[in-house]
Amino acid sequence: MWDMNEVTKVEYRGEYVYRVLFDDGVEGEIDFSDYLSRGPIFEPLKDKALFSQARVEGGTICWPNGADVAPETLYEKLHHADQSLRPSAEKEGYGPIQSLD
């Protein structure tokens, strides 16, 4: 769950992917290619030279043309990706894990 965390660092990884780091240590790679068709503000980012110029401003990722993505959206993407990469016993239908203590 997002708790007003801010992006502290972004690293361009190639294509339309950035590694995003939050102030609480949550980090991961996000593919922004889906955003390129989400309106005129994102259209110029199809140019990878412009896309690769993202920086951190106002606690989130932003580009020189003014495009940005809300930090809570990025946080949720990373949280969702983390959960889907690590299936738990509960996710597999086995119910809650109980302690043997």
Phi, psi and omega in degrees: 000139180284133182233055180061030180284153180243149173288133180248340182204142172229142178229123178291131182249356182110162184051238179240038185243136172234145167272128184241131179242131178260163183293347177260008178095348176296132180207161177170175180265137179235129175268115183267008184301329178295335182285339187297342179251018184259043175113168187294334180293330181269343182308313181298340182286355173296336174284110185297334176297319177285317181303322184287358183263018180298154178214173176265128177210132179064026177081015178210177177280138176213160182243161183302335180276001179099353178292142174206170178229133182304138182299326180293330176292316179296317181299315180297320178300316180292319179296315179297317180296319180297317181294322182285338180277340182238085180296135179259168177299321179296319181296329181276000176092014182267358181082181183295145176280132181249145180288147178268001181292000000 
